[in-house]
Amino acid sequence: METHTSAFKFRLGIFVITGILLFVLGIFIIGKQKNLFNPVFTLKANFKNVSGLQVGNSIRFSGINVGTVDKIIISNDSTVKVEMLIKEEVQKFIKTDSRASIGSEGIIGDKVVVISQGNQLDKIVKPGQFIATVEPIETDDIMRSLKATIDNAALASKDVAGIVSKINNGQGTLGRLIQDKKLAANIDQTIVNMKSSTQKLDENMEAAKHNFLLKGYFKKKEKEKAEKEAKEKATAK
């Protein structure tokens, strides 16, 4: 095969140029992820459990990617140190009382470190400073809590079903009230009698007002009531 033809040299040139462009593009993408082209500062945080966080994962502040995880170091048997590279332009917004927590991009996405907004009156963090953390909630803990909730709901449903069954069978006060027609009829009659008694009481009171012996008493009460209403109206004005 002739390696000095113009067509071969052209294809070789295209291949080399394409390779260089891909290499530069790769360097640019990696550099952008690592914030190599932006001035950055370091923040640190100690966690008991990083919950699958990896070097290169994003740092978020106010919902915006502002940096990357630079190092994850096991300090001792109960502490994992996470070092973060954050854009220098964001430093003025992160306060000393800000907290770092570990979240996810979506339900099953990569882990991210989320830095909360602090008090505006607090001081700005310094490079290399440690900030407080909020420990992540493990999926296993969520599943255990969910299972306990489902079990409690099942028990409650079983109890409700038992109560409804007893009511349908006429057991208990409510069951007898619903199922026993005679008892229900007695209650209805009692209510009717109470209404009748109330009506008769009103009639008796009206008759007493016109009684010669009690007429003065009721007039006095009406006068006191009228004076009281007049006084309340005057006070309101």
BELMO-V903604 format. One record per residue. N is the residue number from 0. RES is the residue in one letter. PHI is phi in whole degrees, 0 to 359 (NA if undefined). D_CENTER is the distance of its C-alpha to the mean C-alpha in whole Angstrom. Layout:
# BELMO-V903604
N;RES;PHI;D_CENTER + N;RES;PHI;D_CENTER
This chain:
# BELMO-V903604
0;M;NA;71 + 1;E;282;71 + 2;T;260;69 + 3;H;244;70 + 4;T;283;70 + 5;S;295;68 + 6;A;295;66 + 7;F;295;65 + 8;K;297;64 + 9;F;294;62 + 10;R;296;60 + 11;L;295;60 + 12;G;296;59 + 13;I;299;56 + 14;F;296;55 + 15;V;295;55 + 16;I;298;53 + 17;T;298;50 + 18;G;297;50 + 19;I;296;50 + 20;L;297;47 + 21;L;296;45 + 22;F;296;45 + 23;V;296;45 + 24;L;296;42 + 25;G;297;40 + 26;I;298;41 + 27;F;295;39 + 28;I;295;36 + 29;I;295;36 + 30;G;296;37 + 31;K;293;34 + 32;Q;295;31 + 33;K;270;33 + 34;N;57;33 + 35;L;285;37 + 36;F;257;38 + 37;N;237;36 + 38;P;295;36 + 39;V;230;33 + 40;F;224;33 + 41;T;256;31 + 42;L;236;28 + 43;K;233;28 + 44;A;207;25 + 45;N;255;25 + 46;F;238;23 + 47;K;278;24 + 48;N;211;23 + 49;V;270;22 + 50;S;55;21 + 51;G;89;23 + 52;L;297;23 + 53;Q;231;27 + 54;V;299;29 + 55;G;99;29 + 56;N;293;25 + 57;S;280;24 + 58;I;249;22 + 59;R;239;20 + 60;F;222;19 + 61;S;56;17 + 62;G;80;17 + 63;I;245;21 + 64;N;290;23 + 65;V;238;25 + 66;G;177;27 + 67;T;221;27 + 68;V;284;27 + 69;D;267;31 + 70;K;216;31 + 71;I;232;30 + 72;I;234;32 + 73;I;279;32 + 74;S;283;33 + 75;N;203;33 + 76;D;289;32 + 77;S;229;29 + 78;T;223;28 + 79;V;240;28 + 80;K;268;28 + 81;V;245;27 + 82;E;256;29 + 83;M;240;28 + 84;L;260;30 + 85;I;236;28 + 86;K;303;30 + 87;E;297;32 + 88;E;291;31 + 89;V;268;27 + 90;Q;305;28 + 91;K;293;29 + 92;F;263;25 + 93;I;264;24 + 94;K;258;24 + 95;T;293;25 + 96;D;264;22 + 97;S;295;20 + 98;R;236;18 + 99;A;255;18 + 100;S;227;16 + 101;I;252;17 + 102;G;236;15 + 103;S;228;16 + 104;E;276;18 + 105;G;83;16 + 106;I;286;16 + 107;I;237;19 + 108;G;277;20 + 109;D;296;22 + 110;K;284;20 + 111;V;223;19 + 112;V;263;19 + 113;V;252;17 + 114;I;259;18 + 115;S;280;16 + 116;Q;284;18 + 117;G;264;20 + 118;N;287;21 + 119;Q;299;24 + 120;L;277;27 + 121;D;284;26 + 122;K;284;29 + 123;I;282;29 + 124;V;294;28 + 125;K;257;32 + 126;P;303;33 + 127;G;83;32 + 128;Q;284;30 + 129;F;273;28 + 130;I;242;24 + 131;A;294;22 + 132;T;230;19 + 133;V;240;16 + 134;E;293;17 + 135;P;289;15 + 136;I;269;14 + 137;E;286;17 + 138;T;300;17 + 139;D;298;19 + 140;D;295;17 + 141;I;297;14 + 142;M;295;17 + 143;R;295;19 + 144;S;295;16 + 145;L;295;16 + 146;K;297;19 + 147;A;297;19 + 148;T;296;17 + 149;I;295;19 + 150;D;297;22 + 151;N;296;21 + 152;A;294;21 + 153;A;295;24 + 154;L;296;26 + 155;A;297;24 + 156;S;297;26 + 157;K;295;29 + 158;D;296;29 + 159;V;297;29 + 160;A;298;31 + 161;G;295;34 + 162;I;296;34 + 163;V;297;34 + 164;S;298;37 + 165;K;295;39 + 166;I;297;38 + 167;N;297;40 + 168;N;272;43 + 169;G;80;43 + 170;Q;270;42 + 171;G;79;41 + 172;T;298;41 + 173;L;295;39 + 174;G;298;41 + 175;R;295;44 + 176;L;297;43 + 177;I;281;42 + 178;Q;273;45 + 179;D;276;48 + 180;K;292;49 + 181;K;295;52 + 182;L;296;49 + 183;A;297;47 + 184;A;295;51 + 185;N;298;51 + 186;I;295;48 + 187;D;297;49 + 188;Q;295;52 + 189;T;298;51 + 190;I;295;49 + 191;V;297;52 + 192;N;297;54 + 193;M;297;52 + 194;K;297;52 + 195;S;296;55 + 196;S;296;56 + 197;T;297;54 + 198;Q;295;56 + 199;K;295;59 + 200;L;297;58 + 201;D;297;57 + 202;E;296;61 + 203;N;296;62 + 204;M;295;60 + 205;E;294;62 + 206;A;294;65 + 207;A;296;65 + 208;K;297;65 + 209;H;265;68 + 210;N;289;70 + 211;F;301;73 + 212;L;286;72 + 213;L;257;68 + 214;K;300;68 + 215;G;297;68 + 216;Y;298;65 + 217;F;291;63 + 218;K;296;64 + 219;K;298;64 + 220;K;296;60 + 221;E;296;60 + 222;K;295;61 + 223;E;297;59 + 224;K;296;56 + 225;A;295;57 + 226;E;296;58 + 227;K;296;54 + 228;E;295;53 + 229;A;295;55 + 230;K;294;54 + 231;E;296;50 + 232;K;295;51 + 233;A;294;53 + 234;T;295;50 + 235;A;295;48 + 236;K;287;50
